[in-house]
Amino acid sequence: MRQLQPNAAGYAVWMHHFDWEYRTPLKAPWYSGLAQGQGISLLLRAYRATGCRAYYEAAQQAFAALLVPVDQGGVIFVDDQDHVWIEEYIVDPPTHILNGAIWASWGVFDYWLATREPLALSLFNQLMVTLEHNLHRYDIGFWSLYEQSGTRLSMLASPFYHQLHIVQLRILATLTGEDIFRDYAQRWEGYARSRINRSVAFGYKFVFKLLYY
């Protein structure tokens, strides 16, 4: 909890005290929507295990940043279709990293389970609508994309993250009952089983790294 600190806008966030580069250099200290969601999940589990109220109150403080746009000191981005995203990295333009958005959404879901706050359920539902309307953008026909940076050559997920996407979508299907998550999980599992697709993905990823790293 000691790492939960107010940012320049006064919102409690987990600061990262090292420089990082993801398309745009992030200078320390910086914060992340992914860390925010996972931190909330951890705090609420600690509260449930120990009964220590301080964990619950820290989760409440951290949740506030999930309700605020990135340009106001929070970690959410609302696109021109009114779709709500939690951004893993706070960069402009946003990258919409898929695994990070899903991890963070689970923090929102855990918060709703613990507090039953209508705002948390509303946010979770908005995040699910965003995914339902945008999953097709992460499907390149033979593999899944890691994010949506808008580079000329899209960033393919590594084999690890492709498998992670599949697991995450299966969990979302269980949490929400929405078939679209199960359908994409099955489709992407089919991609992963194909030797041809794996070979194409490897070659694609190799070229991407030559161009952008």
CORJO-V290563 format. One record per residue. N is the residue number from 1. RES is the residue in one small letter. SS is DSSP state (@ for helix, = for strand, . for the rest). NEAR is the number of other ideal C-beta (glycine too) atoms within 12 Angstrom. D_FIRST is the distance of its C-alpha to the first C-alpha in Angstrom with 1 decimal. Layout:
N|RES|SS|NEAR|D_FIRST ; N|RES|SS|NEAR|D_FIRST
//
This chain:
1|m|.|23|0.0 ; 2|r|.|9|3.8 ; 3|q|.|20|5.3 ; 4|l|=|29|5.4 ; 5|q|=|23|8.6 ; 6|p|=|19|12.0 ; 7|n|.|28|14.7 ; 8|a|.|16|18.3 ; 9|a|.|19|18.9 ; 10|g|.|15|16.1 ; 11|y|.|30|14.1 ; 12|a|=|33|10.3 ; 13|v|=|37|10.1 ; 14|w|=|34|8.7 ; 15|m|.|26|11.2 ; 16|h|=|25|13.5 ; 17|h|.|14|15.1 ; 18|f|.|12|18.3 ; 19|d|.|13|21.4 ; 20|w|=|21|22.3 ; 21|e|=|15|25.5 ; 22|y|.|26|26.1 ; 23|r|.|25|29.4 ; 24|t|.|18|28.0 ; 25|p|=|13|26.3 ; 26|l|=|24|22.7 ; 27|k|.|15|22.0 ; 28|a|.|13|18.7 ; 29|p|.|21|16.4 ; 30|w|=|31|16.6 ; 31|y|.|39|14.6 ; 32|s|.|37|15.7 ; 33|g|@|49|16.5 ; 34|l|@|35|16.3 ; 35|a|@|35|12.7 ; 36|q|@|50|12.0 ; 37|g|@|42|14.0 ; 38|q|@|30|12.8 ; 39|g|@|39|9.1 ; 40|i|@|48|10.4 ; 41|s|@|31|12.7 ; 42|l|@|27|10.3 ; 43|l|@|37|8.3 ; 44|l|@|33|11.8 ; 45|r|@|22|13.3 ; 46|a|@|23|11.0 ; 47|y|@|26|12.1 ; 48|r|@|18|15.6 ; 49|a|@|12|15.8 ; 50|t|@|13|14.6 ; 51|g|.|10|15.3 ; 52|c|.|17|12.3 ; 53|r|@|15|12.3 ; 54|a|@|17|8.8 ; 55|y|@|26|7.7 ; 56|y|@|26|10.7 ; 57|e|@|22|10.3 ; 58|a|@|29|7.0 ; 59|a|@|41|9.3 ; 60|q|@|27|12.0 ; 61|q|@|28|10.7 ; 62|a|@|43|10.1 ; 63|f|@|42|13.5 ; 64|a|@|31|15.4 ; 65|a|@|43|15.5 ; 66|l|@|52|17.3 ; 67|l|@|29|20.0 ; 68|v|.|31|20.8 ; 69|p|=|24|23.2 ; 70|v|@|36|22.3 ; 71|d|@|18|24.8 ; 72|q|@|19|23.0 ; 73|g|.|23|19.5 ; 74|g|.|34|18.5 ; 75|v|.|49|18.8 ; 76|i|=|38|21.9 ; 77|f|=|36|25.5 ; 78|v|=|25|28.6 ; 79|d|.|22|31.7 ; 80|d|.|9|35.3 ; 81|q|.|14|35.7 ; 82|d|.|13|32.9 ; 83|h|.|25|30.9 ; 84|v|=|36|27.1 ; 85|w|=|44|25.1 ; 86|i|=|51|21.4 ; 87|e|.|46|21.6 ; 88|e|.|40|19.9 ; 89|y|.|36|21.0 ; 90|i|.|44|21.6 ; 91|v|.|29|25.2 ; 92|d|.|16|28.5 ; 93|p|.|21|30.3 ; 94|p|.|33|27.7 ; 95|t|.|34|27.9 ; 96|h|.|40|26.9 ; 97|i|.|36|25.7 ; 98|l|@|42|26.6 ; 99|n|@|37|24.2 ; 100|g|@|36|21.2 ; 101|a|@|46|22.4 ; 102|i|@|45|22.9 ; 103|w|@|35|19.5 ; 104|a|@|45|17.9 ; 105|s|@|46|20.5 ; 106|w|@|37|19.4 ; 107|g|@|40|15.9 ; 108|v|@|44|18.1 ; 109|f|@|34|20.3 ; 110|d|@|35|17.6 ; 111|y|@|42|16.4 ; 112|w|@|28|20.1 ; 113|l|@|22|20.7 ; 114|a|@|26|18.1 ; 115|t|@|22|19.0 ; 116|r|.|12|22.5 ; 117|e|.|22|22.0 ; 118|p|@|12|25.1 ; 119|l|@|20|23.3 ; 120|a|@|31|21.2 ; 121|l|@|22|24.4 ; 122|s|@|18|26.3 ; 123|l|@|36|23.9 ; 124|f|@|34|23.9 ; 125|n|@|22|27.7 ; 126|q|@|29|28.0 ; 127|l|@|41|26.1 ; 128|m|@|33|28.5 ; 129|v|@|23|31.5 ; 130|t|@|34|30.4 ; 131|l|@|36|30.4 ; 132|e|@|23|33.6 ; 133|h|@|20|35.3 ; 134|n|@|26|34.1 ; 135|l|@|35|34.1 ; 136|h|@|17|37.7 ; 137|r|@|25|36.5 ; 138|y|@|36|34.6 ; 139|d|=|26|37.8 ; 140|i|.|27|40.1 ; 141|g|.|19|42.8 ; 142|f|.|27|42.1 ; 143|w|.|38|38.3 ; 144|s|=|45|35.1 ; 145|l|=|37|33.6 ; 146|y|.|37|30.1 ; 147|e|.|34|29.7 ; 148|q|.|32|31.9 ; 149|s|.|28|32.1 ; 150|g|.|17|35.7 ; 151|t|.|20|37.0 ; 152|r|.|10|40.7 ; 153|l|.|20|39.9 ; 154|s|.|29|37.1 ; 155|m|.|34|34.2 ; 156|l|=|37|34.8 ; 157|a|.|33|32.1 ; 158|s|.|25|32.3 ; 159|p|@|23|33.5 ; 160|f|@|17|30.0 ; 161|y|@|29|28.6 ; 162|h|@|40|31.8 ; 163|q|@|24|31.3 ; 164|l|@|25|27.7 ; 165|h|@|40|29.1 ; 166|i|@|34|31.5 ; 167|v|@|23|29.0 ; 168|q|@|34|26.8 ; 169|l|@|38|29.8 ; 170|r|@|24|31.0 ; 171|i|@|22|27.8 ; 172|l|@|35|28.1 ; 173|a|@|25|31.7 ; 174|t|@|17|30.7 ; 175|l|@|25|28.1 ; 176|t|@|25|30.4 ; 177|g|.|11|33.9 ; 178|e|.|23|34.8 ; 179|d|@|17|37.5 ; 180|i|@|23|36.7 ; 181|f|@|29|33.6 ; 182|r|@|23|35.7 ; 183|d|@|21|38.6 ; 184|y|@|32|36.6 ; 185|a|@|31|35.0 ; 186|q|@|18|38.6 ; 187|r|@|28|40.0 ; 188|w|@|37|37.4 ; 189|e|@|22|37.9 ; 190|g|@|21|41.6 ; 191|y|@|32|40.9 ; 192|a|@|28|39.0 ; 193|r|@|17|42.0 ; 194|s|.|18|44.5 ; 195|r|@|12|45.5 ; 196|i|@|15|46.9 ; 197|n|@|25|43.7 ; 198|r|@|22|41.6 ; 199|s|@|16|44.1 ; 200|v|@|19|44.1 ; 201|a|@|34|40.3 ; 202|f|@|21|40.3 ; 203|g|@|18|43.0 ; 204|y|@|29|41.3 ; 205|k|@|31|38.0 ; 206|f|@|17|39.9 ; 207|v|@|19|41.7 ; 208|f|@|26|38.5 ; 209|k|@|16|36.9 ; 210|l|@|11|40.1 ; 211|l|@|14|40.1 ; 212|y|@|19|36.5 ; 213|y|.|14|35.0
//
